[in-house]
Every structure is written in structure tokens, then in C-alpha cells.
């Protein structure tokens, strides 16, 4: 066992992605179609004997029953708890004894999976994944064990103010939409999920027409095509398209407070963002980097932390989903400093909207964003995960090699125009979890949305 793990460690440590022949290319990405008709993106590299696969099925939260959030989550942590004739212990032993990493997760827009294996164990690894997806057991003892583990995680989360502010933001802003559901479920729904719910979820979610697959590492095109068809080929050809409508962004301009007895208040402030396929996407990326995405060099960090010490850290980010797009900033501050921190946040939001960035800020942002790309692609799983994300975004298979040119083509005037269009401080939905002083809330809550256990009827 230790020899396998050590070999895998060396493979990760010394992996270097394969560069295309052209000097300006980041990765040599191949697009292929298997005999079963499944499209695959592949980066082939024999530097180390490791193979990583990342895949996703469109869907995610929309397949959770409205009255039973968390079905997808429970399914995701049960898929490697036994399959076909293999019990949970037997399945887990095969993974552990052969240094095979397998994981699943259910997200807002997709069900995700990852597999990582040494080349020497690829046949076994691919077969275990095939069994997990096609013949999960969902044994009663495994369901109960993982149900209890997830309940324990939910209880821990409910005491975490950082989790509470995110749960409150999603539950309120996306109120009435599937995105408002707690992905991990809640204490009530976990008790009511049945084996039939899990089976129904898998049957509805897993099909080839909503599948996207990316591979990286020591595997040829021919081997990749065979492996993908062996794993996914027996799944149904089609599933009904996941029902979905644009998510409303509720409570624009409102301040929402969930009181919590704590010395600090956790803050999430956000508004509508920009779609990933918008022609101004790259301009928005640069603008966000300057505003709050660049750590200590960002305007928000300088003004709110460095100059005034109001927070330990503040960051902004663009979030893209199938049915909603956000621009958010997150921070925490001592209760007596929240009002001042929020005032500065909105001032910086307005300043960027009015004046845009400086030439030097744009130059520095471009240098970092283009130069750091390689640092995000240092292992096979980094590469396969990145490629699968690009697949999900509907981008060209060679986008990874076009991205830096697109960043460099953005002008200062482009960014100013986008900042003026996107940044509306009066539209920020502000969610607070704590006991902030001198802040007037428009809406007071007594629990985070989606977490309350319904009262039992007498």
C-alpha cells in the first residue's frame, strides 16, 4: 500500500503538463468522439504514469425533490460505498489498496465526479468507476452510516458563521428557485430520504446526452475512447433535459440580518454579474481582479484592511451558473466596525463604476492573470478539472490556448465601460450574520433559509 501511495505522490510532485509544439500554446488539447458518440477532451502526457478523469452530468440541484433537499448529496457520498457484488468494505479496500482516488459531488448545475489512478491500475480504476455509476448498491447500512455522517456535517455547519452567511445569501437571493435549496440537505430532509429517492436521482441524472468528460495524463486517444465507452457506454442515451429557469435575484438593495451571538459579523454583499459567454467577460475578470480579486493588491483590501484595519480580509469574485450570475464580496468585521466597513465597500464599488481602473492597474492585472495560468495547471487533476469546467461553460476545446490573448486584447476603456454597467452599489444585497452595531436591517431572520425543521403537527 505504501509503495502505491509513494508512487502516486511522486507522480503528482513531478508532473509537468505537455505543451503543444507552438510556443504560444499552454496545452495540447485533443477533442475526440468515442464510438458510442461521447465527446472527450484529452491532454496526453507520459511524463509520469498517472491518469486523471473529471466528468459531469448536467443537472445537480434541479434533481433534488423540492421537499427533500440533499438527495444528490447523499447519493454522491454513497456511490463508492459498494457496487454490484462488492460491499462497501470491499469497494473501499480496492480503492485504498491500489491508490485509486474517486470522488463525487452534487452541485447547483451538475453532478461531478473525479478519478485519479496510476497507469498500472487503470483497468481496475475504470472498472470500479463503471460499477459505481451503473450499479450502485445503496445498501441500508451504508445509507444509514452516510446519512448520519452528513447530519453531523450539517450540525457542524450550522455553528459556522461563514457557512451561515453563504446559506442565508443563497436562500434569500434565490428564493423560490432550486438554487435556494441547501445542497447538503437539512436535518429534516436527511431523515426522510429513502433508497428509492437515491435510485430515482441516479436514473434521472446519469445519461450520456448530459455528460462531459475530460482526461489528462498517461493515456492515448485510443485508450481514452475505449475507457470512456467502457465506463459510460451502458448509461441511458438520453435523460430529459433538467428543468430550469432563470433565477430571480431577490432583495436587491436590501440588508438582511441573521442575528448570531459572536464577536464578529460575517458579511456577503452581491449583485447581478455577467454571463460567461458575454463579449465583455474578460473585461469583467480584469475589473474584478483590480477591485477585490487580487489579495493585498486589490482596492477593497487596501482601503478596508490595510488603511483602516476593519477586516482581516475581503475578496470579490464573479460566479457563473446556468441560470444566474453574481458579483460578490465577502468579509468579516468586529461588530462595532461593520457599518464603516460596509460604507467603504459601497464607496469603492461606486468609485470603480465612476472612474474605472488606472492604466497601471490594468497592466499589472493582465500580467498576473496571464502569467498565473500555468500555476493552475501543475497536475493531471488540475488539468482535467479545468478542461471539464471549460466544457461546462460551452467554450472551444482550444480556449485554454486562446485565453491569454483575449485578456491582453481588453482595453482600459473596455473595463471602464463594463465597470459602469455592472457595479451598482445601490443594488447590493447585503447579508449579515452576527450582531452588527449601527446597522439597520430591512429584513430580520430567526434562522438561515432551508435549515429549520418543520414543527410536528399535533
Secondary structure, DSSP 8 states (H G I E B T S, - for coil): -HHHHHHHHHHHHH------SSTT-S---EEEE-TT--EEEEEE--SSSEEEEEEEEE-GGGGS-TTSTTHHHHHHTTTTS-BTTB-HHHHHHHHHHTT-EEEEEE-SSEEEEEEEEEGGGHHHHHHHHHHHHH-B---HHHHHHHHHHHHHHHHHHTT-HHHHHHHHHHHHHTTTSGGGS-TT--HHHHHH--HHHHHHHHHHH-BGGGEEEEEEES--HHHHHHHHHHHHTTSBS-------------STT-EEEEE--SSEEEEEEEEE---TTSTTHHHHHHHHIIIIISGGGSHHHIIIIITT---S-EEEEEEE-SS-EEEEEEEEEEGGGHHHHHHHHHHHHHHHHHH---HHHHHHHHHHHHHTGGGG-SSHHHHHHHHHHHHHTT--TTHHHHHHHHHHT--HHHHHHHHHHH--GGG-EEEEEE--TT---SEEESS-TT--------
